[in-house]
C-alpha cells in the first residue's frame, strides 16, 4: 500500500535538493515521477523546482483551487506514474492534503511532500498542519541555527536585517528575507524590538 510522507524542516535544510535527488533516483530506474510546485512560488520561474545548490527540474504548477487527485489521475492516463513529489507543501490546502491521501489510497502511488511547519510568527501553515495530522510517515530534515543548535523556526527580515513580526503569512522569499533559527533565538528575536539578524 502506498504511503503519504511528509518531510519537514525549517528553511535551508535541503528539502528541495532531497526531492530532486529522489526524483532522479526514480527516473534513473526507468520510473516516472510527477513533480508539483505551488504556482505562487515563482522565484525561479514558472513550472520549475530549483534548489539553492543550483539543480532544477520541470514541475506542474498548482494553485489553491487545483484538485491534485484529478491532476494525478490525468497524468496516469497518459503514462504510468510511480511517485508524486510536492515542493513547498506548506502551501497546500486542507483539501489538497486529503486529495494526496487519495492518490496513495485509491491509485496506490506514493506521495512525498516537502515543506516547512511554521511561518515567521511560529504559526502552522495549513498544508503542514494537515500533513502532520494525516501523513503515514513523518520525517524531519535537520537545519542548523547560527548557534549550532537544531533550527526549528524561521524569522522574516526586512532589507536592513531587522526582524519582522507582523504581516501576511505568505511572502515568498529566500535567504534575502528569511533565516532559520532555534526556538531560543526565535523567542529572543521577538522579545527584542531592535533585533537585527545576519543571514
C-alpha positions as CSV (number, residue, x, y, z in Angstrom):
1,X,0.0,0.0,0.0
2,X,1.4,3.4,-1.0
3,X,2.0,6.0,1.7
4,X,1.9,9.7,2.2
5,X,5.2,11.0,3.5
6,X,5.8,14.5,5.0
7,X,9.5,15.6,5.0
8,X,9.6,18.8,7.1
9,X,12.1,21.3,8.5
10,X,12.8,25.0,8.7
11,X,14.3,26.7,5.7
12,X,17.8,25.8,4.3
13,X,17.7,22.2,5.3
14,X,17.9,20.8,1.8
15,X,14.3,19.7,1.3
16,X,14.2,20.7,-2.4
17,X,17.6,19.0,-3.0
18,X,16.3,15.8,-1.4
19,X,13.1,16.0,-3.5
20,X,15.1,16.4,-6.8
21,X,17.5,13.6,-5.9
22,X,14.6,11.3,-5.1
23,X,13.0,12.1,-8.4
24,X,16.3,11.5,-10.2
25,X,16.6,8.1,-8.5
26,X,13.2,7.0,-9.7
27,X,13.9,8.3,-13.3
28,X,17.3,6.6,-13.4
29,X,15.5,3.3,-12.9
30,X,13.0,4.0,-15.7
31,X,10.2,5.1,-13.4
32,X,8.0,8.2,-13.9
33,X,7.5,10.9,-11.3
34,X,5.1,13.8,-11.1
35,X,6.6,16.9,-9.5
36,X,4.2,19.5,-8.1
37,X,5.1,23.1,-7.1
38,X,2.8,25.9,-5.9
39,X,2.3,28.5,-8.7
40,X,2.6,31.3,-6.1
41,X,6.4,30.5,-5.7
42,X,7.8,31.8,-8.9
43,X,11.3,32.8,-7.6
44,X,13.0,30.7,-10.2
45,X,10.4,30.9,-13.0
46,X,7.1,29.3,-13.6
47,X,6.8,25.5,-13.6
48,X,10.2,24.9,-12.1
49,X,11.5,23.4,-8.8
50,X,15.0,24.8,-8.1
51,X,17.3,24.0,-5.2
52,X,19.6,26.6,-3.7
53,X,22.6,24.5,-4.9
54,X,21.6,25.0,-8.5
55,X,19.8,21.9,-9.6
56,X,16.3,22.1,-11.0
57,X,13.5,20.2,-12.8
58,X,10.3,21.0,-14.6
59,X,7.1,20.7,-12.5
60,X,3.4,21.1,-12.6
61,X,2.5,24.4,-11.0
62,X,-0.7,24.1,-8.9
63,X,-3.0,26.7,-7.5
64,X,-5.1,26.6,-4.4
65,X,-8.1,25.6,-6.5
66,X,-6.5,22.6,-8.3
67,X,-7.7,19.1,-7.4
68,X,-4.4,17.2,-7.1
69,X,-6.1,13.8,-7.3
70,X,-7.6,14.8,-10.6
71,X,-4.3,16.2,-11.8
72,X,-2.5,13.0,-10.9
73,X,-5.2,10.8,-12.4
74,X,-4.9,12.7,-15.7
75,X,-1.2,12.2,-15.8
76,X,-1.7,8.5,-15.1
77,X,-4.0,8.2,-18.1
78,X,-1.1,9.2,-20.3
79,X,1.8,7.4,-18.6
80,X,2.4,5.0,-15.7
81,X,3.3,7.0,-12.6
82,X,5.4,5.7,-9.8
83,X,5.7,8.6,-7.4
84,X,4.2,12.1,-6.8
85,X,6.5,14.7,-5.1
86,X,5.4,18.1,-3.8
87,X,7.7,21.0,-3.1
88,X,6.8,23.8,-0.7
89,X,4.0,21.6,0.7
90,X,3.1,24.1,3.4
91,X,1.1,25.9,0.7
92,X,-1.3,23.0,0.2
93,X,-4.8,23.4,1.3
94,X,-6.6,21.0,3.7
95,X,-8.5,19.6,0.7
96,X,-5.3,19.1,-1.3
97,X,-3.7,17.1,1.5
98,X,-6.8,14.9,1.5
99,X,-6.5,14.6,-2.3
100,X,-2.9,13.5,-2.0
101,X,-4.0,10.9,0.6
102,X,-6.5,9.7,-2.1
103,X,-3.6,9.4,-4.6
104,X,-2.0,6.9,-2.2
105,X,-5.2,5.1,-1.2
106,X,-7.0,4.9,-4.5
107,X,-4.2,5.0,-7.1
108,X,-1.6,3.2,-5.0
109,X,1.0,5.8,-5.8
110,X,3.3,7.1,-3.0
111,X,3.4,10.8,-2.3
112,X,6.4,12.6,-0.9
113,X,5.6,16.1,0.4
114,X,8.4,18.5,1.4
115,X,7.7,21.7,3.4
116,X,8.2,23.8,6.5
117,X,6.0,23.5,9.5
118,X,5.6,27.1,10.7
119,X,5.6,30.6,9.4
120,X,7.7,33.6,10.6
121,X,5.4,34.0,13.6
122,X,5.6,30.4,14.7
123,X,2.1,29.6,13.5
124,X,1.4,26.4,11.4
125,X,0.8,26.6,7.7
126,X,-2.5,24.9,6.6
127,X,-0.8,22.4,4.4
128,X,1.8,21.4,7.1
129,X,-0.9,21.2,9.8
130,X,-2.8,18.6,7.9
131,X,0.2,16.7,6.6
132,X,1.4,16.4,10.2
133,X,-2.1,15.1,11.1
134,X,-2.7,12.8,8.2
135,X,0.6,11.6,6.7
136,X,1.5,8.0,7.2
137,X,5.2,8.8,7.8
138,X,6.8,12.0,9.2
139,X,10.5,12.6,8.6
140,X,12.4,15.6,9.9
141,X,15.2,17.1,7.8
142,X,17.5,19.0,10.1
143,X,18.7,22.6,9.7
144,X,21.2,24.3,11.9
145,X,20.9,27.7,13.7
146,X,23.9,30.0,13.7
147,X,24.5,28.9,17.4
148,X,24.9,25.3,16.3
149,X,21.6,24.0,17.7
150,X,18.9,22.5,15.5
151,X,16.9,25.2,13.7
152,X,13.2,24.6,14.0
153,X,11.8,28.2,13.4
154,X,12.0,30.8,10.7
155,X,12.4,34.6,11.1
156,X,11.4,37.1,8.4
157,X,13.7,40.1,8.0
158,X,13.4,43.4,6.3
159,X,16.1,44.8,3.9
160,X,18.1,46.1,6.8
161,X,18.1,42.7,8.5
162,X,15.7,43.7,11.2
163,X,13.2,41.1,12.4
164,X,9.7,41.5,11.0
165,X,7.0,40.4,13.5
166,X,3.8,41.3,11.6
167,X,2.4,40.9,8.1
168,X,0.8,38.4,5.8
169,X,1.6,34.8,6.5
170,X,2.8,34.2,3.0
171,X,5.5,36.3,1.5
172,X,7.7,34.5,-1.0
173,X,11.4,34.8,-0.4
174,X,14.6,33.0,0.2
175,X,17.8,33.9,2.2
176,X,17.2,37.5,1.4
177,X,14.1,37.5,3.6
178,X,14.3,34.5,6.0
179,X,16.7,32.9,8.3
180,X,16.3,29.6,10.2
181,X,16.9,29.7,13.9
182,X,16.5,27.6,17.0
183,X,13.5,28.1,19.3
184,X,15.5,30.2,21.8
185,X,16.8,32.6,19.2
186,X,13.3,32.9,17.7
187,X,11.9,33.8,21.1
188,X,14.8,36.2,21.8
189,X,14.3,38.0,18.4
190,X,10.6,38.5,19.1
191,X,11.3,39.9,22.6
192,X,13.9,42.4,21.3
193,X,12.3,45.0,19.1
194,X,15.7,46.2,17.8
195,X,17.0,42.7,16.9
196,X,19.0,42.6,13.7
197,X,19.7,39.1,12.2
198,X,22.5,38.5,9.8
199,X,21.8,35.6,7.4
